[in-house]
Amino acid sequence: MIEPTSSPTATRPEAGSGSPVDWESEVLVCRWLATLLGSELDDASLERYRQGEATPFLDYLGDAHGISSDVTRLAEALSRLVMFTTPQLELAADFAELFLADARSGAPPYASLYEGNKEGFHGEAAGRMEERLSAAGYAVRREVSEPADHLAVMLDYLATRLQMLAESEGLAREPLRLDIGTFLEHELCSWLPQLVTRSDAVRTASDFYPALLALTDGYCRSLAGRVRSA
């Protein structure tokens, strides 16, 4: 969803290094959620998920974050896809109904819509995200064609910050940890419950995307707590 505006210099540490919190796993979870929320699933990806590719992510979220009810809901939504003759088409229709419809009938995943102001799309939240991306040396990929406050973009950005936290040492860790905590609490957790409520009110063929949003909300709230106490 995002790309560096200059060549990155950081190297990826080996798994298991660093703090007691497995930040590398959090990076993978954030990027997985961003991928699922950023575009429709194609047939090949859907088949892999139906064969269990999501299981390691779901097991980790249940064990490390204690959001078992959200995990179970998404797992059940995946299992029920066998009832559809053309599950990919049904999910594509749900994706459009929720995320591509207007704010009156769907659940668009843009932070600006949930700030309670009159600006709607491309509001203050989008401006803040643009500033964050620019300060970190990133920009939304041109082919994405979404404003910076799209949930998938924000999760991808969060993944880059968590990667930096995984690679940081000493005094550099604390300001980064505080910044990530602020981002989670004020830029994600502040509006995700409203998005979940709105998505649950939209009539969809499958519960996959509403369940995915509920899982994302639960994960972000849990992650905010882990970041605060790290």
C-alpha positions as a LaTeX table, in Angstrom:
\begin{tabular}{lrrr}
\hline
Residue & $x$ (\AA) & $y$ (\AA) & $z$ (\AA) \\
\hline
Met1 & 0.00 & 0.00 & 0.00 \\
Ile2 & 2.87 & 2.38 & 0.74 \\
Glu3 & 6.40 & 2.63 & $-0.59$ \\
Pro4 & 9.55 & 4.44 & 0.54 \\
Thr5 & 10.31 & 7.74 & $-1.16$ \\
Ser6 & 14.02 & 6.87 & $-0.86$ \\
Ser7 & 15.95 & 3.60 & $-0.60$ \\
Pro8 & 15.65 & 2.05 & 2.87 \\
Thr9 & 18.87 & 1.23 & 4.72 \\
Ala10 & 17.58 & $-0.85$ & 7.62 \\
Thr11 & 18.16 & $-4.61$ & 7.62 \\
Arg12 & 15.77 & $-7.22$ & 8.92 \\
Pro13 & 16.89 & $-8.88$ & 12.16 \\
Glu14 & 16.67 & $-12.60$ & 12.73 \\
Ala15 & 13.43 & $-13.90$ & 14.20 \\
Gly16 & 13.34 & $-14.04$ & 17.94 \\
Ser17 & 15.77 & $-11.17$ & 18.55 \\
Gly18 & 14.95 & $-8.03$ & 20.50 \\
Ser19 & 12.35 & $-7.44$ & 23.19 \\
Pro20 & 10.03 & $-10.00$ & 24.85 \\
Val21 & 7.20 & $-8.82$ & 22.59 \\
Asp22 & 7.55 & $-10.48$ & 19.20 \\
Trp23 & 7.39 & $-7.29$ & 17.14 \\
Glu24 & 8.24 & $-9.19$ & 13.95 \\
Ser25 & 5.02 & $-11.18$ & 14.32 \\
Glu26 & 3.07 & $-7.97$ & 14.81 \\
Val27 & 4.57 & $-6.64$ & 11.58 \\
Leu28 & 3.35 & $-9.72$ & 9.72 \\
Val29 & $-0.14$ & $-9.47$ & 11.21 \\
Cys30 & $-0.46$ & $-5.79$ & 10.28 \\
Arg31 & 0.63 & $-6.46$ & 6.70 \\
Trp32 & $-1.71$ & $-9.44$ & 6.44 \\
Leu33 & $-4.68$ & $-7.35$ & 7.57 \\
Ala34 & $-3.67$ & $-4.51$ & 5.25 \\
Thr35 & $-3.57$ & $-6.92$ & 2.31 \\
Leu36 & $-7.00$ & $-8.36$ & 3.05 \\
Leu37 & $-8.58$ & $-4.92$ & 3.47 \\
Gly38 & $-6.78$ & $-3.26$ & 0.59 \\
Ser39 & $-8.17$ & $-5.25$ & $-2.33$ \\
Glu40 & $-10.53$ & $-8.08$ & $-3.21$ \\
Leu41 & $-9.38$ & $-11.66$ & $-2.80$ \\
Asp42 & $-8.68$ & $-13.45$ & $-6.08$ \\
Asp43 & $-9.56$ & $-17.11$ & $-6.59$ \\
Ala44 & $-6.06$ & $-18.38$ & $-5.85$ \\
Ser45 & $-5.73$ & $-16.44$ & $-2.59$ \\
Leu46 & $-9.20$ & $-17.45$ & $-1.47$ \\
Glu47 & $-8.44$ & $-21.11$ & $-2.10$ \\
Arg48 & $-5.26$ & $-20.86$ & $-0.03$ \\
Tyr49 & $-7.20$ & $-19.34$ & 2.86 \\
Arg50 & $-9.83$ & $-22.04$ & 2.62 \\
Gln51 & $-7.04$ & $-24.61$ & 2.84 \\
Gly52 & $-5.73$ & $-23.10$ & 6.07 \\
Glu53 & $-3.25$ & $-20.38$ & 5.12 \\
Ala54 & $-4.87$ & $-18.01$ & 7.63 \\
Thr55 & $-4.56$ & $-20.50$ & 10.50 \\
Pro56 & $-1.11$ & $-19.36$ & 11.76 \\
Phe57 & $-2.30$ & $-15.74$ & 11.90 \\
Leu58 & $-5.53$ & $-16.66$ & 13.65 \\
Asp59 & $-3.77$ & $-18.93$ & 16.15 \\
Tyr60 & $-1.29$ & $-16.17$ & 16.97 \\
Leu61 & $-4.04$ & $-13.59$ & 17.43 \\
Gly62 & $-5.96$ & $-15.90$ & 19.71 \\
Asp63 & $-2.94$ & $-16.94$ & 21.78 \\
Ala64 & $-0.91$ & $-13.72$ & 21.95 \\
His65 & $-3.75$ & $-11.18$ & 21.97 \\
Gly66 & $-6.59$ & $-13.10$ & 23.59 \\
Ile67 & $-9.20$ & $-12.07$ & 21.02 \\
Ser68 & $-10.57$ & $-15.60$ & 20.64 \\
Ser69 & $-14.15$ & $-14.56$ & 19.91 \\
Asp70 & $-13.06$ & $-12.38$ & 16.98 \\
Val71 & $-10.78$ & $-15.15$ & 15.72 \\
Thr72 & $-13.59$ & $-17.70$ & 15.92 \\
Arg73 & $-15.96$ & $-15.40$ & 14.06 \\
Leu74 & $-13.57$ & $-14.97$ & 11.14 \\
Ala75 & $-12.70$ & $-18.68$ & 11.07 \\
Glu76 & $-16.40$ & $-19.54$ & 10.92 \\
Ala77 & $-16.95$ & $-17.03$ & 8.13 \\
Leu78 & $-14.17$ & $-18.69$ & 6.15 \\
Ser79 & $-15.60$ & $-22.14$ & 6.74 \\
Arg80 & $-19.06$ & $-21.07$ & 5.55 \\
Leu81 & $-17.74$ & $-19.98$ & 2.17 \\
Val82 & $-18.14$ & $-23.57$ & 0.98 \\
Met83 & $-21.88$ & $-22.91$ & 0.85 \\
Phe84 & $-21.41$ & $-20.54$ & $-2.10$ \\
Thr85 & $-21.15$ & $-21.77$ & $-5.67$ \\
Thr86 & $-18.93$ & $-18.82$ & $-6.57$ \\
Pro87 & $-17.42$ & $-17.60$ & $-3.26$ \\
Gln88 & $-14.93$ & $-15.24$ & $-4.90$ \\
Leu89 & $-17.74$ & $-13.39$ & $-6.67$ \\
Glu90 & $-19.80$ & $-13.22$ & $-3.50$ \\
Leu91 & $-16.86$ & $-11.79$ & $-1.55$ \\
Ala92 & $-16.13$ & $-9.30$ & $-4.34$ \\
Ala93 & $-19.74$ & $-8.11$ & $-4.14$ \\
Asp94 & $-19.48$ & $-7.79$ & $-0.36$ \\
Phe95 & $-16.21$ & $-5.86$ & $-0.70$ \\
Ala96 & $-17.92$ & $-3.41$ & $-3.06$ \\
Glu97 & $-21.04$ & $-3.17$ & $-0.90$ \\
Leu98 & $-19.04$ & $-2.33$ & 2.20 \\
Phe99 & $-15.96$ & $-0.48$ & 1.06 \\
Leu100 & $-16.75$ & 1.03 & $-2.33$ \\
Ala101 & $-20.29$ & 2.25 & $-1.63$ \\
Asp102 & $-21.07$ & 5.73 & $-0.32$ \\
Ala103 & $-21.18$ & 6.49 & 3.38 \\
Arg104 & $-24.97$ & 6.28 & 3.51 \\
Ser105 & $-25.24$ & 2.62 & 2.51 \\
Gly106 & $-21.79$ & 1.12 & 3.06 \\
Ala107 & $-18.92$ & 1.17 & 5.52 \\
Pro108 & $-16.10$ & 3.04 & 3.75 \\
Pro109 & $-12.79$ & 2.41 & 5.60 \\
Tyr110 & $-11.60$ & 6.03 & 5.76 \\
Ala111 & $-10.77$ & 7.58 & 9.12 \\
Ser112 & $-11.97$ & 11.04 & 8.05 \\
Leu113 & $-15.57$ & 9.82 & 7.84 \\
Tyr114 & $-15.65$ & 8.95 & 11.53 \\
Glu115 & $-14.17$ & 12.10 & 13.05 \\
Gly116 & $-17.51$ & 13.82 & 13.47 \\
Asn117 & $-16.66$ & 16.77 & 11.24 \\
Lys118 & $-18.25$ & 17.98 & 8.04 \\
Glu119 & $-15.31$ & 17.32 & 5.78 \\
Gly120 & $-16.08$ & 13.63 & 5.20 \\
Phe121 & $-13.62$ & 12.14 & 2.75 \\
His122 & $-10.11$ & 13.64 & 2.63 \\
Gly123 & $-10.60$ & 15.31 & 6.00 \\
Glu124 & $-8.18$ & 16.09 & 8.81 \\
Ala125 & $-7.33$ & 12.43 & 9.38 \\
Ala126 & $-6.13$ & 12.13 & 5.80 \\
Gly127 & $-3.99$ & 15.22 & 6.24 \\
Arg128 & $-2.43$ & 13.86 & 9.41 \\
Met129 & $-1.64$ & 10.55 & 7.70 \\
Glu130 & $-0.08$ & 12.32 & 4.74 \\
Glu131 & 2.17 & 14.20 & 7.15 \\
Arg132 & 3.09 & 10.99 & 8.97 \\
Leu133 & 3.94 & 9.19 & 5.75 \\
Ser134 & 6.01 & 12.10 & 4.48 \\
Ala135 & 7.91 & 12.42 & 7.77 \\
Ala136 & 8.71 & 8.69 & 7.68 \\
Gly137 & 9.84 & 8.85 & 4.06 \\
Tyr138 & 6.86 & 7.00 & 2.57 \\
Ala139 & 4.03 & 7.70 & 0.15 \\
Val140 & 0.92 & 5.82 & $-0.93$ \\
Arg141 & 1.68 & 3.79 & $-4.04$ \\
Arg142 & 0.39 & 5.55 & $-7.13$ \\
Glu143 & $-1.50$ & 2.47 & $-8.32$ \\
Val144 & $-3.40$ & 2.24 & $-5.02$ \\
Ser145 & $-5.37$ & 5.44 & $-5.74$ \\
Glu146 & $-6.61$ & 5.76 & $-2.16$ \\
Pro147 & $-6.30$ & 8.62 & 0.33 \\
Ala148 & $-3.78$ & 8.20 & 3.12 \\
Asp149 & $-6.46$ & 7.56 & 5.79 \\
His150 & $-7.67$ & 4.33 & 4.17 \\
Leu151 & $-7.52$ & 1.61 & 6.82 \\
Ala152 & $-5.25$ & $-0.62$ & 4.72 \\
Val153 & $-2.78$ & 2.23 & 4.20 \\
Met154 & $-2.78$ & 2.99 & 7.92 \\
Leu155 & $-2.14$ & $-0.66$ & 8.81 \\
Asp156 & 0.69 & $-0.86$ & 6.30 \\
Tyr157 & 2.22 & 2.26 & 7.83 \\
Leu158 & 1.81 & 0.74 & 11.29 \\
Ala159 & 3.71 & $-2.31$ & 10.06 \\
Thr160 & 6.65 & $-0.13$ & 8.97 \\
Arg161 & 6.76 & 1.56 & 12.39 \\
Leu162 & 6.65 & $-1.78$ & 14.19 \\
Gln163 & 9.48 & $-3.00$ & 11.98 \\
Met164 & 11.51 & 0.02 & 13.03 \\
Leu165 & 10.70 & $-0.77$ & 16.67 \\
Ala166 & 11.87 & $-4.35$ & 16.17 \\
Glu167 & 15.17 & $-3.07$ & 14.78 \\
Ser168 & 15.74 & $-0.22$ & 17.25 \\
Glu169 & 17.96 & $-0.37$ & 20.33 \\
Gly170 & 18.63 & 1.63 & 23.46 \\
Leu171 & 17.33 & 5.17 & 23.80 \\
Ala172 & 15.90 & 5.17 & 20.27 \\
Arg173 & 13.19 & 2.70 & 21.26 \\
Glu174 & 11.23 & 4.81 & 23.74 \\
Pro175 & 10.13 & 7.74 & 21.52 \\
Leu176 & 9.27 & 5.27 & 18.76 \\
Arg177 & 7.22 & 3.12 & 21.15 \\
Leu178 & 5.35 & 6.18 & 22.42 \\
Asp179 & 4.66 & 7.37 & 18.89 \\
Ile180 & 3.28 & 3.98 & 17.86 \\
Gly181 & 1.06 & 3.93 & 20.95 \\
Thr182 & $-0.27$ & 7.39 & 20.12 \\
Phe183 & $-0.94$ & 6.38 & 16.53 \\
Leu184 & $-2.85$ & 3.27 & 17.60 \\
Glu185 & $-4.94$ & 5.02 & 20.21 \\
His186 & $-5.72$ & 8.28 & 18.42 \\
Glu187 & $-5.64$ & 7.36 & 14.72 \\
Leu188 & $-7.01$ & 3.79 & 14.72 \\
Cys189 & $-8.75$ & 2.78 & 17.94 \\
Ser190 & $-10.67$ & 6.07 & 17.99 \\
Trp191 & $-12.82$ & 5.19 & 14.96 \\
Leu192 & $-12.58$ & 1.46 & 14.29 \\
Pro193 & $-15.50$ & 0.59 & 16.62 \\
Gln194 & $-17.73$ & 2.88 & 14.54 \\
Leu195 & $-16.58$ & 1.20 & 11.35 \\
Val196 & $-17.34$ & $-2.22$ & 12.83 \\
Thr197 & $-20.82$ & $-1.12$ & 13.89 \\
Arg198 & $-21.53$ & 0.29 & 10.46 \\
Ser199 & $-20.26$ & $-2.83$ & 8.69 \\
Asp200 & $-22.45$ & $-5.07$ & 10.86 \\
Ala201 & $-25.48$ & $-3.06$ & 9.71 \\
Val202 & $-24.76$ & $-3.66$ & 6.02 \\
Arg203 & $-26.41$ & $-6.73$ & 4.51 \\
Thr204 & $-23.72$ & $-8.93$ & 3.00 \\
Ala205 & $-23.74$ & $-12.46$ & 1.59 \\
Ser206 & $-20.88$ & $-13.53$ & 3.87 \\
Asp207 & $-19.75$ & $-12.42$ & 7.30 \\
Phe208 & $-16.13$ & $-12.47$ & 6.16 \\
Tyr209 & $-15.47$ & $-8.74$ & 5.88 \\
Pro210 & $-17.53$ & $-7.66$ & 8.91 \\
Ala211 & $-15.71$ & $-10.35$ & 10.91 \\
Leu212 & $-12.37$ & $-9.17$ & 9.53 \\
Leu213 & $-13.10$ & $-5.61$ & 10.63 \\
Ala214 & $-14.09$ & $-6.79$ & 14.11 \\
Leu215 & $-10.84$ & $-8.76$ & 14.29 \\
Thr216 & $-8.86$ & $-5.71$ & 13.18 \\
Asp217 & $-10.52$ & $-3.56$ & 15.85 \\
Gly218 & $-9.84$ & $-6.11$ & 18.58 \\
Tyr219 & $-6.27$ & $-6.54$ & 17.43 \\
Cys220 & $-5.52$ & $-2.81$ & 17.37 \\
Arg221 & $-6.91$ & $-2.35$ & 20.88 \\
Ser222 & $-4.89$ & $-5.29$ & 22.16 \\
Leu223 & $-1.75$ & $-4.12$ & 20.36 \\
Ala224 & $-2.14$ & $-0.64$ & 21.86 \\
Gly225 & $-2.06$ & $-2.22$ & 25.30 \\
Arg226 & 1.03 & $-4.27$ & 24.47 \\
Val227 & 2.83 & $-1.23$ & 23.13 \\
Arg228 & 1.98 & 0.80 & 26.23 \\
Ser229 & 3.29 & $-1.87$ & 28.58 \\
Ala230 & 6.36 & $-2.92$ & 26.55 \\
\hline
\end{tabular}
